[in-house]
Amino acid sequence: MSREPRFSGGPVPRYLLLAATMFLLLGGLVMVYSASFGADRVQLGDGMYHLKRQSVYAVVGLVLMFAASRFDYRRLRRPIWAVYAVVLLTLPLVWSPLGLRKWGAARWISLGAFPVQPSEYAKLVCVLVAAHLLTLRYRREINDKEFWGRLALAIGAVVVLVMAQPDMGTTMAIVIAVYFVLLLGGIDWRLLSGVFVGGVALSAAAVALAPYRAARVLAFIDPWADPQGKGYQSVQAMLAFGSGGVNGIGLGMSRQKFFYLPAAHTDFIFAIVGEELGLVGSLSLIAAFAVFAYAGVRIALGVRDPFGRLVAGGITAMIVTQAVLNMAAVTGLMPVTGIPMPLVSSGGSSLTFTLVCVGLMLSVSAYGSRGVRGVVGQSEERKSVRASSDERRGNRRARVSRVGGGSGAGRKRA
């Protein structure tokens, strides 16, 4: 009797995933402290304010990651629509009295000293819903028409609410993550091409209809045309990278973080990494996300269960894509979108959410190697086993009948 592997894809991807996560988490704490110390000391009288908050979120996130890693991810399929409904009902609360507005956007819910960003958790729910629907389609429990209809309604409702906040960066992360899930799910490339073209057209329309988004695109094309206005962040980020050179000017020695570069400890923390740690530090960060991506893909490919494969692949694509979008925006390769860097940027919702996602990937690694027996699919599997048993029984009776008939005929001839 062959022994099942202990972890999907083997133990190495699991350890690489943990190593990359801890490297990014600890490095992020150091860089959050470095990027926020000066402003916190002047504005709040406590240079460690953001470091303390981020450390609390890191501890909470690690506890949640451990809990998620011990939870059988296959059990998520049963309550998936209830979880989706909770997230969908939570998104409009950003416009309620509990809502908290920052920088002209309503994206947070105020829970005392710890605001929550519901759209962060909506990303994970969208990946889970897409994976669940693809699994139903794979098992022929729903047809293509039902699949596309349910997927469009579920993801479309979330996208509309997130875009209304407005938060185009998170919307892009959701759409790209779901697109990768569809790609992993074996959807025909012609359909995916149509989805891609439609997504680009809708993005162009969203930019054209919002003057501030159009201004960001113009600033991306030529940030020096308005260096004190729309191009200010891009110009300051470029100056930070230029000052850092190859080896950087030294940890904690950044000049751009002193009221020159807005959101230095959140969306533009990569610029501070480039200034203080130089090209070496920037490439180290990129390498960590590359290792994260490699480990996630290896885990996904090693999973027997279709749902687990799609969850692991979708989460990997979502986190790595968000990191790539952040780096591209900070380095001037795309317009500024306001997407934080996972595990590195300051932000409680983003950090805890990402660590929960890592925990789910560890769960897929642990439970995905145990065959296709899922919580929802057990009844179907029992039916299949009974059908196979009945078929073997019928074949056995047929063989006995043939043998009996043959011997009787022989006796008559004799």
PEKABEL-V22182 format. One record per residue. RES is the residue in one small letter. SS is DSSP state (~ for helix, > for strand, _ for the rest). Layout:
res ss
RES SS
RES SS
This chain:
res ss
m _
s _
r _
e _
p _
r _
f _
s _
g _
g _
p ~
v ~
p ~
r ~
y ~
l ~
l ~
l ~
a ~
a ~
t ~
m ~
f ~
l ~
l ~
l ~
g ~
g ~
l ~
v ~
m ~
v ~
y ~
s ~
a ~
s ~
f ~
g ~
a ~
d ~
r ~
v ~
q ~
l _
g _
d _
g _
m _
y ~
h ~
l ~
k ~
r ~
q ~
s ~
v ~
y ~
a ~
v ~
v ~
g ~
l ~
v ~
l ~
m ~
f ~
a ~
a ~
s ~
r ~
f _
d _
y ~
r ~
r ~
l ~
r ~
r _
p _
i ~
w ~
a ~
v ~
y ~
a ~
v ~
v ~
l ~
l ~
t ~
l ~
p ~
l ~
v ~
w ~
s _
p _
l _
g >
l >
r >
k >
w _
g _
a >
a >
r >
w >
i >
s _
l _
g _
a _
f _
p _
v >
q _
p ~
s ~
e ~
y ~
a ~
k ~
l ~
v ~
c ~
v ~
l ~
v ~
a ~
a ~
h ~
l ~
l ~
t ~
l ~
r ~
y ~
r _
r _
e _
i _
n _
d ~
k ~
e ~
f ~
w ~
g ~
r ~
l ~
a ~
l ~
a ~
i ~
g ~
a ~
v ~
v ~
v ~
l ~
v ~
m ~
a _
q _
p _
d _
m ~
g ~
t ~
t ~
m ~
a ~
i ~
v ~
i ~
a ~
v ~
y ~
f ~
v ~
l ~
l ~
l ~
g _
g _
i _
d _
w ~
r ~
l ~
l ~
s ~
g ~
v ~
f ~
v ~
g ~
g ~
v ~
a ~
l ~
s ~
a ~
a ~
a ~
v ~
a ~
l ~
a _
p ~
y ~
r ~
a ~
a ~
r ~
v ~
l ~
a ~
f ~
i ~
d _
p ~
w ~
a ~
d ~
p _
q _
g _
k _
g _
y ~
q ~
s ~
v ~
q ~
a ~
m ~
l ~
a ~
f ~
g ~
s ~
g ~
g _
v _
n _
g _
i _
g _
l _
g _
m _
s _
r _
q _
k _
f _
f _
y _
l _
p _
a _
a _
h _
t _
d _
f _
i ~
f ~
a ~
i ~
v ~
g ~
e ~
e ~
l ~
g ~
l ~
v ~
g ~
s ~
l ~
s ~
l ~
i ~
a ~
a ~
f ~
a ~
v ~
f ~
a ~
y ~
a ~
g ~
v ~
r ~
i ~
a ~
l ~
g _
v _
r _
d _
p ~
f ~
g ~
r ~
l ~
v ~
a ~
g ~
g ~
i ~
t ~
a ~
m ~
i ~
v ~
t ~
q ~
a ~
v ~
l ~
n ~
m ~
a ~
a ~
v ~
t _
g _
l _
m _
p _
v _
t _
g _
i _
p _
m _
p _
l _
v _
s _
s _
g _
g ~
s ~
s ~
l ~
t ~
f ~
t ~
l ~
v ~
c ~
v ~
g ~
l ~
m ~
l ~
s ~
v ~
s ~
a ~
y ~
g _
s _
r _
g _
v _
r _
g _
v _
v _
g _
q ~
s ~
e ~
e ~
r ~
k ~
s ~
v ~
r ~
a ~
s ~
s ~
d ~
e ~
r ~
r ~
g ~
n ~
r ~
r ~
a ~
r ~
v ~
s ~
r ~
v ~
g ~
g ~
g ~
s ~
g ~
a ~
g ~
r ~
k ~
r ~
a _
